[in-house]
């Protein structure tokens, strides 16, 4: 009986040591990296010569392309990425999926998207959308 109580007490003590705090991505993990879009809501991203991409520069400067090129200043706070005033070209792409990606990314970044970086996989997510990117290379 005393062994059972001792084991229960040890288990409770160890359970109290588990870190349950939210792990967040920091800017230095993203800056100077380029990510290529792999999937949108679990479906493969459009393939092609110029894949959709997202790059992070100094001080969370964002740039990239879906259908159109975009650039702007991002802010990363407690695992949420926002970029309220993205500048974007306004071309109409032949690929309807790429046109839709412009709208999706713009909406996600203006409202704020949760960011997760696991290995070389970057995930941007809201309640409605999930974009999964793969690290492609380092940028300046």
C-alpha positions in Angstrom: 0.0 0.0 0.0 2.8 2.5 0.9 4.5 1.8 -2.4 1.3 2.7 -4.3 1.0 6.0 -2.4 4.7 6.7 -3.0 4.3 6.0 -6.8 1.2 8.2 -6.9 2.9 11.1 -5.1 6.0 10.8 -7.4 3.7 10.8 -10.5 1.9 13.9 -9.3 5.2 15.6 -8.6 6.5 14.8 -12.1 3.2 16.0 -13.7 3.7 19.3 -12.0 7.0 19.7 -13.7 5.5 19.5 -17.2 5.8 22.8 -19.1 2.4 23.6 -20.5 3.2 27.2 -21.6 2.6 28.1 -25.2 5.7 27.9 -27.3 5.9 30.7 -29.8 8.0 31.4 -32.9 10.3 34.4 -32.6 11.3 36.7 -35.4 14.9 35.6 -35.6 13.7 32.1 -36.5 11.9 33.5 -39.6 14.1 36.4 -40.7 16.2 35.8 -43.8 14.3 32.8 -44.8 12.2 32.0 -47.9 9.3 29.5 -47.7 7.5 27.9 -50.6 3.8 27.0 -50.3 3.1 23.3 -50.1 -0.6 23.0 -49.2 -3.7 25.0 -48.7 -6.2 23.5 -46.3 -4.7 20.1 -46.8 -4.7 20.2 -50.6 -1.5 20.6 -52.7 -0.5 24.1 -53.6 -0.5 25.1 -57.3 2.7 23.9 -58.9 4.6 25.7 -61.6 7.7 27.5 -62.6 7.2 30.2 -59.9 5.7 28.6 -56.8 3.8 30.7 -54.3 6.3 31.9 -51.7 6.7 34.0 -48.5 10.0 35.5 -47.5 11.0 37.2 -44.2 13.6 40.0 -44.2 15.1 42.3 -41.6 12.7 43.4 -38.8 9.9 41.1 -40.1 9.7 42.7 -43.5 7.5 40.3 -45.6 7.6 39.8 -49.3 6.5 37.1 -51.8 4.0 36.1 -54.3 0.9 34.0 -54.8 -0.6 35.3 -58.1 0.6 38.8 -57.4 3.8 40.0 -55.7 3.3 41.5 -52.2 5.4 43.3 -49.6 4.8 44.8 -46.2 5.8 45.1 -42.6 4.9 42.2 -40.4 4.5 42.0 -36.7 5.0 38.8 -34.7 3.5 38.8 -31.2 2.9 35.7 -29.1 2.8 33.4 -32.1 0.6 35.6 -34.2 1.7 37.2 -37.4 0.0 40.3 -38.7 0.7 42.6 -41.7 -2.2 45.0 -42.0 -1.0 47.1 -45.0 0.4 44.8 -47.6 1.3 46.5 -50.9 0.3 44.1 -53.7 0.4 44.2 -57.5 -3.0 43.8 -59.1 -2.7 41.4 -62.0 -5.3 38.8 -62.9 -3.7 35.4 -63.1 -4.9 32.7 -65.5 -4.9 30.3 -62.6 -8.0 30.9 -60.5 -6.5 29.1 -57.5 -3.6 31.6 -57.4 -6.0 34.5 -57.6 -7.9 33.0 -54.6 -4.5 32.6 -52.7 -3.9 36.4 -52.9 -7.2 37.0 -51.1 -6.6 34.2 -48.6 -3.1 35.4 -47.6 -4.1 39.0 -47.5 -7.1 38.3 -45.2 -5.0 36.0 -43.0 -2.3 38.5 -42.4 -4.6 41.5 -41.9 -6.6 39.7 -39.2 -3.6 37.7 -37.8 -2.5 34.2 -38.4 -1.1 31.8 -35.8 2.4 30.7 -36.8 4.1 27.4 -36.2 7.6 26.5 -37.2 8.5 22.9 -36.9 11.7 21.9 -38.5 11.6 23.3 -42.0 7.8 23.5 -42.1 6.0 26.8 -41.5 2.3 26.8 -40.9 0.1 29.9 -41.0 -3.4 29.2 -39.6 -6.7 30.9 -38.8 -10.0 29.3 -38.0 -10.9 29.3 -41.7 -7.6 28.6 -43.5 -4.3 26.8 -43.1 -1.3 27.4 -45.3 1.7 25.1 -45.0 5.1 26.2 -46.4 8.4 24.4 -46.7 11.8 26.2 -46.1 13.3 26.8 -49.4 16.5 28.8 -48.8 18.0 31.7 -47.0 17.4 35.3 -48.3 19.1 38.6 -47.4 
